[in-house]
Amino acid sequence: MEFPELGKHCSFNICNRLDFLPLKCDACQNIFCYEHIRYETHKCAAGCLKDVQVPVCPLCNKPVSSSRGQRPDIAVGHHIDNDCQSDPAVGCRQVFKHRCALKGCKKKEVVPIKCNDCNFNYCVTHRHSTDHNCAGINKSSQSQTATKRLPVTTVSTLRPCQVSDIQGSMDEDEALAHAIALSLADADDQLGAARPQLSSHSQQANATQSPTRSTNASCNLS
């Protein structure tokens, strides 16, 4: 049997329990039961402004500064990872001393993990080039694009002295045509010089074959 006049209901919307020993929140001034009287249990909006706590590091026993509304365990964890000067904290930081170079990432690794393109150290999560927006890949792609845009140059087979002698006041096309004509003329001269040698060799071959033919004819007559 309930006695509404003897107690008060909890102001938390999902509770509304009738409590004979109600408690008032000193921040929001509402009535709650013993289960929801704490700031975090009834999600008190004014509690974070009044519940100002200074957490103490369990390793160095020093107070840790934290911003208003920040959870104490987060502030203590950040202090141990970065600022705590106790022997366990310093030893842990020396082991995990390879910090990720990606902006916003605070992870540290035992061994260095360097990117082959940009040579920066990263954590296991951001070790791939696509995970940390690698600047080395962008530079290499830009250099390859610039190399492709360069004009293709050909090396002339003529020596500089020959080009200057042949070209004179002619332009490049006329000089090239003149050089081709000279090379063809040289080839014709070499072919003409080789023809007398071929004719002399053929005459010598015919002279050596004629005695053989006469000997064969005499043998047939006998």
Sequence and secondary structure as in RCSB ss.txt:
>XXXX:A:sequence
MEFPELGKHCSFNICNRLDFLPLKCDACQNIFCYEHIRYETHKCAAGCLKDVQVPVCPLCNKPVSSSRGQRPDIA
VGHHIDNDCQSDPAVGCRQVFKHRCALKGCKKKEVVPIKCNDCNFNYCVTHRHSTDHNCAGINKSSQSQTATKRL
PVTTVSTLRPCQVSDIQGSMDEDEALAHAIALSLADADDQLGAARPQLSSHSQQANATQSPTRSTNASCNLS
>XXXX:A:secstr
   GGGSEE  STTT  EESS EE TTT  EE TTS STTTTT TTHHHH     B TTT  B    TT  HHHH
HHHHHHHT  SHHHHHHHHHS EE  STT   EESS  B TTT  B  STT STTTTT HHHHHHHHHHHHHHHS
      SS HHHHHHHHTTS HHHHHHHHHHHHHHHHHHHHHHHHHHHHHHHHHHHHHHHHHHHHHHHHHH 
